[in-house]
Amino acid sequence: MSARLNIATVDSAAYKAMMGLEGYLQTISLTHIQKELIKIRASQINKCAFCLDMHTKDAIKYGETPQRIFILNGWTEAKDFFTEEEQVLLAMTEEITLISQNGLTEETFQKAKKFFDDNQIAQIIMAIVTINAWNRIAISTHLPVAK
């Protein structure tokens, strides 16, 4: 599958806006590992090979273990590998990524409030929304996975 177009060059203003979100995400209170878990899980759901390749490499660079990455797709059956806080992040990621199913449920939102304040929850939502946008860009334009 060959790349269709490069949004960064075809519509630099749109790309610059997306990079603005990335810049914002560099300032939020989530750890690098938390952000990468969100990015990997959303990319798994969306089947975005480009983003999976990028973010699994980044996660390892930040100290994530290969085993947790390998089992991330089945995290609900491997909860002992993820903290309760991470489980909430992953549940939020799934529910927001699959927004048309049930949206962010009240149950998950209330669990999030046990670990995160309103500002942090807003940051988590923005991190999830941003990776979903990147997934859609990468898939729509056929961004190639680096070999």
The 8 nearest C-alpha neighbors of each residue, nearest first, counted from 0:
[[1, 2, 141, 143, 3, 142, 140, 144],
 [0, 2, 3, 141, 143, 142, 140, 4],
 [3, 1, 141, 142, 4, 140, 143, 0],
 [4, 2, 140, 141, 1, 5, 142, 139],
 [5, 3, 140, 2, 6, 9, 141, 142],
 [4, 6, 7, 8, 9, 140, 3, 2],
 [5, 7, 9, 10, 8, 4, 14, 11],
 [8, 6, 11, 14, 5, 10, 9, 13],
 [7, 9, 6, 11, 5, 10, 14, 4],
 [8, 10, 6, 7, 5, 11, 4, 14],
 [11, 9, 6, 12, 13, 8, 7, 14],
 [10, 12, 7, 14, 8, 13, 15, 9],
 [13, 11, 15, 14, 10, 16, 7, 17],
 [14, 12, 16, 15, 11, 10, 17, 6],
 [13, 15, 11, 17, 7, 16, 12, 18],
 [14, 16, 18, 12, 13, 17, 11, 19],
 [17, 15, 19, 13, 14, 18, 12, 20],
 [18, 16, 14, 20, 19, 15, 13, 21],
 [17, 19, 21, 15, 20, 16, 22, 14],
 [18, 20, 16, 22, 17, 21, 15, 23],
 [21, 19, 23, 17, 18, 22, 24, 16],
 [22, 20, 18, 24, 19, 23, 25, 17],
 [21, 23, 19, 25, 20, 24, 18, 26],
 [22, 24, 20, 21, 25, 26, 19, 27],
 [25, 23, 21, 26, 27, 22, 20, 126],
 [24, 26, 22, 23, 27, 21, 28, 20],
 [27, 25, 24, 23, 28, 22, 29, 21],
 [28, 26, 24, 29, 25, 122, 23, 119],
 [27, 29, 30, 26, 119, 122, 25, 24],
 [30, 28, 27, 33, 34, 31, 119, 123],
 [29, 31, 33, 32, 34, 28, 27, 35],
 [30, 32, 34, 33, 35, 61, 29, 58],
 [33, 31, 35, 30, 34, 36, 58, 63],
 [34, 32, 30, 36, 35, 31, 29, 37],
 [35, 33, 31, 37, 32, 36, 38, 30],
 [34, 36, 38, 32, 37, 33, 58, 39],
 [37, 35, 33, 39, 38, 34, 40, 32],
 [36, 38, 34, 35, 40, 39, 92, 41],
 [39, 37, 35, 41, 36, 40, 130, 42],
 [38, 40, 42, 36, 41, 37, 51, 35],
 [39, 41, 43, 37, 42, 38, 36, 44],
 [42, 40, 44, 38, 43, 39, 37, 45],
 [41, 43, 45, 39, 47, 40, 44, 46],
 [44, 42, 46, 40, 41, 45, 39, 47],
 [43, 45, 41, 42, 46, 40, 96, 93],
 [44, 46, 42, 43, 47, 41, 134, 131],
 [47, 45, 43, 44, 42, 48, 51, 134],
 [46, 48, 42, 45, 50, 49, 134, 51],
 [47, 49, 51, 50, 52, 46, 144, 42],
 [50, 48, 144, 52, 47, 51, 143, 53],
 [49, 51, 53, 52, 48, 47, 54, 42],
 [52, 50, 48, 54, 53, 49, 39, 42],
 [51, 53, 49, 50, 55, 54, 48, 56],
 [54, 52, 50, 56, 51, 55, 57, 49],
 [53, 55, 57, 56, 51, 52, 50, 58],
 [54, 56, 58, 57, 52, 53, 51, 59],
 [57, 55, 54, 59, 53, 58, 60, 52],
 [56, 58, 54, 60, 55, 59, 53, 61],
 [59, 57, 55, 61, 63, 60, 56, 35],
 [58, 60, 63, 62, 56, 61, 57, 64],
 [59, 61, 57, 58, 62, 56, 63, 55],
 [62, 60, 58, 59, 63, 57, 32, 31],
 [63, 61, 59, 60, 64, 58, 32, 57],
 [64, 62, 59, 58, 61, 32, 65, 67],
 [63, 65, 66, 67, 59, 62, 68, 58],
 [64, 66, 68, 67, 69, 63, 59, 55],
 [67, 65, 69, 64, 68, 70, 71, 63],
 [68, 66, 70, 69, 65, 64, 71, 80],
 [67, 69, 65, 71, 66, 70, 64, 55],
 [70, 68, 66, 67, 71, 65, 72, 73],
 [71, 69, 67, 73, 72, 68, 74, 66],
 [70, 72, 74, 68, 73, 69, 67, 40],
 [71, 73, 70, 74, 40, 43, 69, 68],
 [74, 72, 71, 70, 75, 76, 77, 69],
 [73, 75, 77, 71, 76, 78, 72, 70],
 [76, 74, 73, 77, 78, 86, 72, 71],
 [75, 77, 74, 73, 78, 79, 70, 72],
 [78, 76, 74, 79, 75, 80, 73, 70],
 [77, 79, 80, 81, 75, 74, 76, 86],
 [78, 80, 77, 81, 82, 76, 74, 83],
 [79, 81, 78, 77, 67, 82, 74, 70],
 [82, 80, 78, 79, 85, 86, 83, 74],
 [81, 83, 85, 84, 86, 80, 79, 78],
 [84, 82, 86, 85, 87, 81, 78, 114],
 [83, 85, 87, 82, 86, 114, 88, 111],
 [86, 84, 88, 82, 87, 83, 81, 89],
 [85, 87, 83, 89, 84, 88, 90, 82],
 [86, 88, 90, 84, 85, 89, 111, 91],
 [89, 87, 85, 91, 86, 90, 92, 84],
 [88, 90, 92, 86, 91, 87, 85, 93],
 [91, 89, 87, 93, 92, 88, 86, 94],
 [92, 90, 88, 94, 89, 93, 95, 87],
 [93, 91, 89, 90, 95, 94, 96, 127],
 [92, 94, 96, 90, 91, 95, 97, 89],
 [93, 95, 97, 103, 91, 102, 96, 92],
 [94, 96, 98, 97, 92, 93, 103, 102],
 [97, 95, 93, 98, 94, 92, 41, 131],
 [96, 98, 94, 95, 99, 100, 93, 102],
 [99, 97, 102, 95, 96, 100, 94, 101],
 [100, 98, 97, 101, 102, 95, 96, 94],
 [99, 101, 98, 97, 102, 94, 95, 103],
 [102, 100, 99, 98, 103, 104, 94, 97],
 [101, 103, 98, 94, 95, 104, 100, 99],
 [102, 104, 94, 95, 91, 101, 105, 108],
 [105, 103, 106, 107, 102, 108, 101, 94],
 [104, 106, 108, 107, 109, 103, 110, 102],
 [107, 105, 109, 104, 108, 110, 103, 111],
 [108, 106, 110, 104, 109, 105, 111, 91],
 [107, 109, 105, 111, 110, 106, 104, 112],
 [110, 108, 112, 106, 111, 107, 105, 113],
 [111, 109, 107, 113, 112, 108, 106, 87],
 [110, 112, 108, 109, 113, 114, 115, 87],
 [113, 111, 109, 115, 110, 114, 116, 108],
 [114, 112, 110, 111, 115, 109, 116, 84],
 [115, 113, 112, 111, 84, 116, 110, 87],
 [114, 116, 112, 119, 111, 113, 120, 117],
 [115, 117, 119, 118, 112, 120, 114, 113],
 [118, 116, 120, 119, 121, 115, 112, 122],
 [119, 117, 121, 120, 116, 122, 115, 123],
 [118, 120, 122, 116, 121, 117, 115, 123],
 [121, 119, 123, 117, 122, 118, 115, 124],
 [120, 122, 118, 124, 119, 123, 117, 125],
 [123, 121, 119, 125, 120, 124, 126, 118],
 [124, 122, 120, 126, 125, 121, 119, 127],
 [123, 125, 121, 127, 122, 126, 128, 120],
 [124, 126, 128, 122, 127, 123, 129, 121],
 [127, 125, 123, 129, 124, 128, 122, 130],
 [128, 126, 124, 125, 129, 130, 92, 123],
 [127, 129, 125, 131, 126, 130, 124, 132],
 [128, 130, 132, 126, 131, 127, 125, 133],
 [131, 129, 133, 132, 127, 128, 38, 134],
 [130, 132, 134, 128, 129, 133, 127, 135],
 [131, 133, 129, 135, 130, 134, 136, 128],
 [134, 132, 130, 136, 135, 131, 137, 129],
 [135, 133, 131, 137, 132, 136, 47, 138],
 [134, 136, 132, 138, 133, 137, 139, 131],
 [135, 137, 133, 139, 134, 138, 140, 132],
 [138, 136, 142, 134, 140, 135, 139, 141],
 [137, 139, 141, 135, 140, 136, 134, 47],
 [140, 138, 136, 137, 141, 135, 142, 3],
 [139, 141, 3, 137, 138, 142, 4, 2],
 [142, 140, 2, 138, 139, 137, 3, 143],
 [141, 143, 137, 2, 140, 49, 138, 144],
 [144, 142, 141, 49, 145, 2, 1, 0],
 [143, 145, 49, 146, 48, 142, 52, 50],
 [146, 144, 143, 49, 52, 53, 142, 48],
 [145, 144, 143, 52, 49, 53, 48, 142]]
